Amino acid sequence: MRLIALLSLAAVSLAARPRYGGALTVELRGTVQALDPTAADSVDAQRLPLLLFDRLVALDGTPSLAVSWVAEDNQRRWRFRIRPGVRLHDGVALTPQLAAAALQPALPGYTVTADAAGVVIQSPRPAPRLPQELSSPRASVAVRLPNGTLQGSGPFRAMEWQPGKALTVAAFDGYWGGRPYLDSITMLLGRPLRDQLADFESGRASVAEVTPAEFRRQEMRGRRTWSSAAVDLVALVFLRNRPAAQDARVRQAMSLAIDRAPVWSVLFQKQGEPTGSLLPGWLTGWGFVFPARHDPAKAKEVGAGGPALLLGHDPADFVLKTVAERIVLNARESGLSVRMAAGAESDVLLVRVPASSTEPGRVLADYCRTFNTPAPASPTPEALYEAEHRLLEGQWILPLFHLPALYAIQPQVRNWTPGGQLHWRLDEVWLEGAP
């Protein structure tokens, strides 16, 4: 009996050991057109470079391509000592000169040079957060070859790239951090949620993004799931070139007419949070300053006699479609004339803006770019608050919800340990039962 127990324990232990081999398929709703880390403007656009390129500093702030660093001249000059023996995917040694040239486009406002031991980064002003900046996927060391392609030293090397559609990568046997467990990963891009669910249920997808309702159903079935931080913004954006949207009364009336609570409770299954702020309150601490007020009687009074509005949304996002239908119903209950329309004809758009970071300054700078307004003057809380207040002036943008990205994960996918709230460590994943 004791022998049988020991053999059973050994079998369980052997089954739980990491295995090399196997192919992972991950499906994403977002589309990515370039593998250039400096152009990564969404989380999905950053996940691809993370497979191919390293940074001087790892996502968790520990050494990566840089084994050590020191600040000089009141933190205006930083010296990063490059890890010896690192090779790019084409076998070329990563020198300080190559690393400096690769980093300069990713660090506008800094001067990046090389010395005998590594990279020297000079700032015109004290830069105490430079190591944190260098951990961002945008600061990846991507060496540009004479033919314009980018070469990295990351755990995987690119095998096939179809912009906007798919990326297939293979394990890099010469990776300085040790070969990853998986043989390959295929990232399928721009996949509607319904298609992702069908692929997941049939086993064609290892990891797939799901709706809040499906996320809850997967949990109830005992399936593995993962949720990011609630940082994606769902908002109404009035188009300034449309005559109907220029009526301040109708913008105010819409802000009062929308009842966020039932949408959050039923459609979103209480995932994320209703909001009146661009940045989530847990990220800044001042979200309560921008309340989400629901007052249909006041909306009817303010919007009386206002112009009709055409509401558009991404037709491929059926979750947004359901939210849009609810908004139309709220508007009509408040005496407003709103109907659904194709995007090109819309006066107001319902959008979901993915976050690129959990750093409030970077997220708000992205929003400023998206909505074509001046970026914050500095990353201080005062400057960020002022920039958010400026974006919300005039009610051209009506924040509605902050939502997480929700994923279902097949049971054979092991060691799924995301690095922080947004980024995945796919080089540490292995597949149970892989050959």
C-alpha positions as CSV (number, residue, x, y, z in Angstrom):
1,M,0.0,0.0,0.0
2,R,2.8,2.4,0.9
3,L,4.5,1.6,-2.4
4,I,1.4,2.4,-4.3
5,A,1.1,5.7,-2.5
6,L,4.7,6.6,-3.3
7,L,4.3,5.7,-6.9
8,S,1.1,7.8,-7.1
9,L,2.9,10.8,-5.5
10,A,5.8,10.4,-7.9
11,A,3.4,10.3,-10.9
12,V,1.7,13.5,-9.7
13,S,5.0,15.2,-9.2
14,L,6.3,14.2,-12.6
15,A,3.1,15.5,-14.3
16,A,3.5,18.8,-12.5
17,R,7.1,19.3,-13.7
18,P,7.6,21.9,-16.4
19,R,8.0,20.4,-19.9
20,Y,9.7,21.7,-23.0
21,G,7.8,21.7,-26.3
22,G,4.3,22.5,-27.6
23,A,2.7,25.4,-29.3
24,L,0.5,28.0,-27.7
25,T,-2.2,29.9,-29.6
26,V,-3.4,33.2,-28.1
27,E,-6.3,35.2,-29.7
28,L,-6.6,38.9,-29.2
29,R,-9.3,41.4,-30.2
30,G,-6.9,44.2,-30.9
31,T,-5.0,44.7,-34.1
32,V,-1.3,45.4,-34.3
33,Q,0.3,46.8,-37.5
34,A,3.9,47.0,-36.5
35,L,6.4,45.2,-34.3
36,D,8.3,48.5,-33.5
37,P,8.2,48.9,-29.7
38,T,8.3,52.7,-30.0
39,A,5.0,52.6,-31.9
40,A,3.2,50.4,-29.4
41,D,0.1,52.3,-28.4
42,S,-1.9,49.6,-26.7
43,V,-1.4,46.6,-24.5
44,D,-1.8,44.2,-27.4
45,A,0.7,46.2,-29.4
46,Q,3.2,45.9,-26.4
47,R,2.7,42.1,-25.9
48,L,4.2,41.3,-29.3
49,P,7.5,43.2,-28.8
50,L,7.8,41.7,-25.3
51,L,8.2,38.3,-27.0
52,L,11.0,39.5,-29.3
53,F,12.9,42.2,-27.5
54,D,14.5,42.8,-24.1
55,R,14.8,45.9,-22.0
56,L,17.6,47.2,-19.9
57,V,15.4,46.8,-16.9
58,A,12.8,44.1,-16.5
59,L,9.1,44.8,-16.0
60,D,9.4,44.2,-12.3
61,G,12.3,46.6,-11.9
62,T,15.0,43.9,-11.7
63,P,18.1,43.7,-13.9
64,S,17.7,42.5,-17.5
65,L,20.0,43.5,-20.3
66,A,21.6,45.9,-17.8
67,V,23.1,44.0,-14.9
68,S,23.5,47.2,-12.8
69,W,23.1,50.9,-13.0
70,V,24.1,54.1,-11.2
71,A,23.0,57.7,-11.2
72,E,25.3,60.7,-11.4
73,D,25.1,64.5,-11.5
74,N,22.0,64.7,-9.4
75,Q,20.3,61.9,-11.4
76,R,20.8,63.7,-14.7
77,R,23.2,61.1,-16.0
78,W,22.7,57.3,-15.6
79,R,25.1,54.6,-16.5
80,F,23.8,51.1,-17.3
81,R,26.3,48.2,-17.5
82,I,25.3,45.8,-20.3
83,R,25.1,42.1,-19.6
84,P,28.0,40.3,-21.3
85,G,27.5,37.5,-23.8
86,V,24.0,38.6,-25.0
87,R,23.4,37.8,-28.7
88,L,20.7,38.9,-31.1
89,H,18.5,36.5,-32.9
90,D,20.9,36.6,-35.9
91,G,23.8,35.6,-33.7
92,V,25.4,39.1,-33.6
93,A,26.7,40.1,-30.2
94,L,24.8,42.9,-28.5
95,T,27.4,45.7,-27.9
96,P,26.9,48.9,-26.0
97,Q,27.0,50.8,-29.3
98,L,24.1,48.7,-30.8
99,A,22.1,49.1,-27.5
100,A,22.6,52.9,-27.4
101,A,21.6,53.3,-31.1
102,A,18.5,51.2,-30.5
103,L,17.4,53.1,-27.4
104,Q,17.8,56.6,-28.7
105,P,14.5,56.6,-30.7
106,A,12.6,55.2,-27.7
107,L,13.9,58.0,-25.4
108,P,13.0,61.4,-26.9
109,G,14.4,64.2,-24.8
110,Y,17.4,62.1,-23.6
111,T,20.8,61.7,-25.1
112,V,21.9,58.0,-25.3
113,T,25.6,57.1,-25.9
114,A,27.8,54.1,-25.3
115,D,31.0,53.7,-23.3
116,A,33.2,50.7,-22.8
117,A,30.9,49.0,-20.3
118,G,27.5,49.9,-21.4
119,V,25.0,52.7,-22.1
120,V,25.0,56.3,-20.8
121,I,21.7,58.2,-20.7
122,Q,21.9,62.0,-20.2
123,S,18.8,64.0,-19.2
124,P,18.5,67.8,-19.2
125,R,16.9,67.6,-15.8
126,P,16.9,65.1,-12.8
127,A,15.3,61.8,-13.9
128,P,14.8,59.7,-10.8
129,R,12.2,57.5,-12.6
130,L,14.5,56.6,-15.6
131,P,14.9,52.9,-14.6
132,Q,11.1,52.6,-14.4
133,E,10.8,54.2,-17.8
134,L,13.3,51.7,-19.2
135,S,11.2,48.8,-18.0
136,S,8.4,49.8,-20.4
137,P,7.9,47.7,-23.5
138,R,8.4,50.9,-25.5
139,A,12.0,51.1,-24.3
140,S,12.8,47.7,-25.7
141,V,16.3,47.3,-27.3
142,A,15.3,46.7,-30.9
143,V,18.3,46.9,-33.2
144,R,17.4,48.2,-36.7
145,L,19.3,46.4,-39.5
146,P,20.3,48.2,-42.8
147,N,17.2,46.7,-44.5
148,G,14.9,48.3,-42.0
149,T,13.9,45.2,-40.0
150,L,14.3,45.0,-36.3
151,Q,16.4,42.5,-34.5
152,G,16.0,41.5,-30.8
153,S,17.5,39.4,-28.1
154,G,14.3,38.3,-26.5
155,P,13.1,34.7,-25.6
156,F,11.4,34.2,-29.0
157,R,12.3,35.1,-32.5
158,A,9.9,36.0,-35.3
159,M,9.0,33.3,-37.8
160,E,6.0,34.7,-39.6
161,W,4.5,38.2,-39.4
162,Q,1.2,39.2,-41.0
163,P,0.5,42.8,-39.9
164,G,-2.8,43.2,-38.3
165,K,-3.5,39.4,-38.5
166,A,-1.0,37.1,-36.9
167,L,2.5,36.7,-35.5
168,T,4.2,33.3,-35.0
169,V,7.4,33.1,-32.9
170,A,9.7,30.3,-32.1
171,A,11.8,29.7,-29.0
172,F,15.3,31.3,-29.2
173,D,17.7,28.6,-28.2
174,G,20.5,31.1,-27.5
175,Y,18.4,33.3,-25.1
176,W,20.7,34.6,-22.3
177,G,17.9,33.9,-19.8
178,G,17.5,30.3,-20.8
179,R,15.4,28.7,-23.5
180,P,11.6,29.2,-23.0
181,Y,9.6,26.1,-22.4
182,L,7.3,26.5,-25.4
183,D,8.5,25.7,-28.9
184,S,6.3,28.3,-30.5
185,I,3.5,30.9,-29.9
186,T,1.0,32.1,-32.5
187,M,-0.8,35.4,-31.7
188,L,-4.0,35.8,-33.8
189,L,-5.0,39.5,-34.0
190,G,-8.3,41.3,-34.6
191,R,-10.4,38.3,-33.6
192,P,-14.0,39.1,-32.7
193,L,-15.0,37.8,-29.3
194,R,-17.5,35.3,-30.7
195,D,-14.9,33.8,-33.0
196,Q,-12.4,33.6,-30.0
197,L,-15.0,31.8,-27.9
198,A,-15.7,29.3,-30.7
199,D,-12.0,28.6,-31.1
200,F,-11.5,28.3,-27.4
201,E,-14.4,25.8,-26.9
202,S,-13.1,23.7,-29.8
203,G,-9.6,23.7,-28.4
204,R,-8.0,25.7,-31.3
205,A,-7.2,28.6,-28.9
206,S,-5.1,28.1,-25.7
207,V,-6.0,31.6,-24.4
208,A,-8.9,33.8,-25.6
209,E,-10.5,37.0,-24.6
210,V,-14.1,36.6,-23.5
211,T,-17.1,38.8,-22.5
212,P,-17.9,39.4,-18.9
213,A,-20.9,37.0,-19.1
214,E,-18.7,34.3,-20.6
215,F,-16.0,35.0,-18.1
216,R,-18.5,34.3,-15.3
217,R,-19.7,31.2,-17.1
218,Q,-16.2,29.8,-17.4
219,E,-15.6,30.4,-13.7
220,M,-18.8,28.6,-12.8
221,R,-17.6,25.7,-14.9
222,G,-14.4,25.6,-13.0
223,R,-12.3,26.8,-16.0
224,R,-9.2,28.9,-15.5
225,T,-9.6,32.6,-16.1
226,W,-7.5,35.8,-15.8
227,S,-8.6,39.4,-15.4
228,S,-6.4,42.5,-16.0
229,A,-6.8,45.7,-14.0
230,A,-9.8,47.8,-14.8
231,V,-8.0,50.4,-17.0
232,D,-9.7,50.2,-20.4
233,L,-12.0,53.2,-20.9
234,V,-15.5,53.0,-22.4
235,A,-16.7,56.5,-23.3
236,L,-18.9,58.5,-25.5
237,V,-17.0,60.9,-27.8
238,F,-18.8,63.7,-29.5
239,L,-17.4,64.6,-32.9
240,R,-16.6,68.3,-33.1
241,N,-17.2,68.6,-36.8
242,R,-20.8,67.4,-36.6
243,P,-23.4,70.2,-36.2
244,A,-25.6,68.2,-33.8
245,A,-22.7,67.4,-31.5
246,Q,-21.8,71.1,-31.2
247,D,-25.0,71.8,-29.1
248,A,-23.8,72.0,-25.5
249,R,-27.4,71.2,-24.3
250,V,-27.5,67.9,-25.9
251,R,-24.1,66.9,-24.6
252,Q,-25.1,67.8,-21.1
253,A,-28.5,66.0,-21.5
254,M,-26.7,62.9,-22.6
255,S,-24.4,62.9,-19.6
256,L,-27.5,63.0,-17.3
257,A,-29.6,60.5,-19.3
258,I,-27.2,57.5,-19.1
259,D,-27.9,55.0,-16.3
260,R,-24.5,53.2,-15.9
261,A,-25.6,51.0,-12.9
262,P,-27.7,48.3,-14.7
263,V,-25.2,48.0,-17.6
264,W,-22.4,47.5,-15.1
265,S,-24.4,45.0,-13.0
266,V,-26.0,42.9,-15.8
267,L,-24.0,43.3,-19.0
268,F,-20.6,43.6,-17.3
269,Q,-21.4,41.3,-14.4
270,K,-20.0,43.9,-12.0
271,Q,-16.6,43.7,-13.7
272,G,-14.7,47.0,-13.6
273,E,-16.6,50.1,-12.4
274,P,-18.9,52.8,-13.6
275,T,-17.1,56.1,-13.9
276,G,-17.2,59.8,-14.7
277,S,-13.4,60.1,-14.9
278,L,-10.9,59.3,-17.7
279,L,-8.4,57.7,-15.3
280,P,-9.6,55.0,-12.9
281,G,-10.0,56.1,-9.3
282,W,-7.8,53.3,-8.0
283,L,-5.0,54.6,-10.2
284,T,-5.1,58.3,-9.2
285,G,-7.2,58.7,-6.0
286,W,-9.2,61.6,-7.5
287,G,-11.8,59.8,-9.6
288,F,-14.6,60.8,-7.2
289,V,-14.0,64.5,-8.3
290,F,-15.6,63.6,-11.7
291,P,-18.9,61.9,-10.6
292,A,-21.2,60.0,-12.9
293,R,-24.6,61.6,-12.4
294,H,-27.9,60.0,-13.6
295,D,-30.9,62.5,-13.6
296,P,-33.4,61.7,-16.4
297,A,-35.7,64.5,-15.3
298,K,-33.0,67.1,-15.6
299,A,-31.8,65.5,-18.9
300,K,-35.4,66.0,-20.3
301,E,-35.4,69.6,-19.1
302,V,-31.9,70.5,-20.5
303,G,-32.2,68.6,-23.8
304,A,-35.8,69.8,-24.7
305,G,-35.8,70.8,-28.3
306,G,-32.3,69.8,-28.9
307,P,-31.1,68.2,-32.2
308,A,-31.3,64.5,-32.9
309,L,-28.1,62.5,-32.5
310,L,-26.6,59.6,-34.5
311,L,-24.7,57.1,-32.3
312,G,-22.0,54.9,-33.8
313,H,-19.7,52.2,-32.5
314,D,-17.3,49.5,-33.7
315,P,-19.6,47.0,-35.5
316,A,-17.3,44.1,-34.7
317,D,-17.7,44.7,-30.9
318,F,-21.0,43.2,-29.9
319,V,-20.5,44.2,-26.3
320,L,-20.3,47.8,-27.3
321,K,-23.4,47.2,-29.5
322,T,-25.4,46.1,-26.5
323,V,-24.1,49.1,-24.4
324,A,-25.1,51.5,-27.3
325,E,-28.6,50.0,-27.5
326,R,-29.0,50.7,-23.7
327,I,-27.8,54.3,-24.2
328,V,-30.3,54.8,-27.0
329,L,-33.0,53.5,-24.6
330,N,-31.9,55.8,-21.7
331,A,-31.8,58.8,-24.1
332,R,-35.4,58.1,-25.3
333,E,-36.6,57.7,-21.8
334,S,-35.2,61.2,-21.1
335,G,-36.9,62.7,-24.2
336,L,-33.8,62.8,-26.4
337,S,-33.7,61.8,-30.0
338,V,-30.9,59.3,-30.5
339,R,-30.6,56.4,-32.9
340,M,-28.0,54.0,-34.1
341,A,-26.0,54.8,-37.2
342,A,-22.9,53.8,-39.2
343,G,-19.7,55.3,-37.9
344,A,-19.2,57.6,-40.9
345,E,-22.6,59.2,-40.2
346,S,-22.3,59.5,-36.5
347,D,-22.5,62.6,-34.3
348,V,-21.2,60.7,-31.3
349,L,-19.1,57.5,-31.0
350,L,-19.1,54.8,-28.3
351,V,-15.5,53.7,-28.0
352,R,-13.4,51.4,-25.9
353,V,-9.9,52.8,-25.5
354,P,-7.4,50.1,-24.3
355,A,-4.8,51.3,-21.7
356,S,-1.1,51.0,-22.5
357,S,0.1,51.1,-18.9
358,T,-0.8,51.3,-15.3
359,E,1.2,54.6,-14.9
360,P,-1.4,57.4,-14.9
361,G,0.9,59.9,-16.7
362,R,1.4,57.5,-19.6
363,V,-2.3,56.6,-19.9
364,L,-3.4,60.2,-19.8
365,A,-0.8,61.1,-22.4
366,D,-2.2,58.4,-24.7
367,Y,-5.7,59.8,-24.1
368,C,-4.5,63.2,-25.1
369,R,-3.1,61.8,-28.3
370,T,-6.3,59.9,-29.0
371,F,-8.5,62.9,-28.4
372,N,-6.1,65.4,-30.0
373,T,-5.6,67.6,-27.0
374,P,-2.4,68.9,-25.3
375,A,-0.5,66.4,-23.2
376,P,0.2,67.0,-19.5
377,A,3.0,69.4,-18.9
378,S,4.7,67.1,-16.4
379,P,3.9,63.7,-14.7
380,T,3.1,65.4,-11.3
381,P,-0.4,64.7,-9.9
382,E,-1.3,68.4,-10.2
383,A,-0.4,68.4,-13.9
384,L,-2.3,65.2,-14.5
385,Y,-5.4,66.4,-12.7
386,E,-5.3,69.6,-14.7
387,A,-5.0,67.7,-18.0
388,E,-7.8,65.4,-17.1
389,H,-10.0,68.3,-16.1
390,R,-9.2,70.0,-19.5
391,L,-10.1,66.9,-21.4
392,L,-13.5,66.7,-19.7
393,E,-14.4,70.3,-20.1
394,G,-17.4,71.0,-22.3
395,Q,-18.5,67.3,-22.0
396,W,-17.1,66.4,-25.4
397,I,-16.0,63.1,-23.8
398,L,-18.3,61.3,-21.4
399,P,-16.5,58.5,-19.5
400,L,-18.9,55.6,-18.7
401,F,-16.9,52.6,-17.5
402,H,-13.4,51.3,-16.7
403,L,-13.2,47.7,-17.7
404,P,-10.7,44.9,-17.3
405,A,-9.6,42.6,-20.2
406,L,-11.0,39.1,-19.4
407,Y,-9.5,35.8,-20.6
408,A,-10.3,32.2,-20.5
409,I,-7.3,29.8,-20.3
410,Q,-7.2,26.1,-21.3
411,P,-6.4,23.8,-18.3
412,Q,-3.2,22.5,-20.0
413,V,-1.6,25.9,-19.9
414,R,0.6,26.0,-16.9
415,N,2.5,28.7,-15.0
416,W,0.4,31.5,-16.2
417,T,2.0,34.3,-14.1
418,P,1.4,37.8,-15.6
419,G,4.0,40.4,-15.0
420,G,2.0,43.1,-13.3
421,Q,-1.6,44.1,-14.2
422,L,-1.3,44.1,-17.9
423,H,1.7,42.1,-19.3
424,W,2.2,38.4,-19.8
425,R,5.3,36.3,-19.2
426,L,4.8,33.8,-22.0
427,D,8.4,32.7,-21.8
428,E,7.6,31.1,-18.5
429,V,4.5,29.3,-19.7
430,W,4.5,25.5,-20.4
431,L,2.0,23.0,-21.6
432,E,1.0,20.0,-19.6
433,G,1.3,16.9,-21.7
434,A,3.6,18.6,-24.2
435,P,5.9,16.0,-26.0
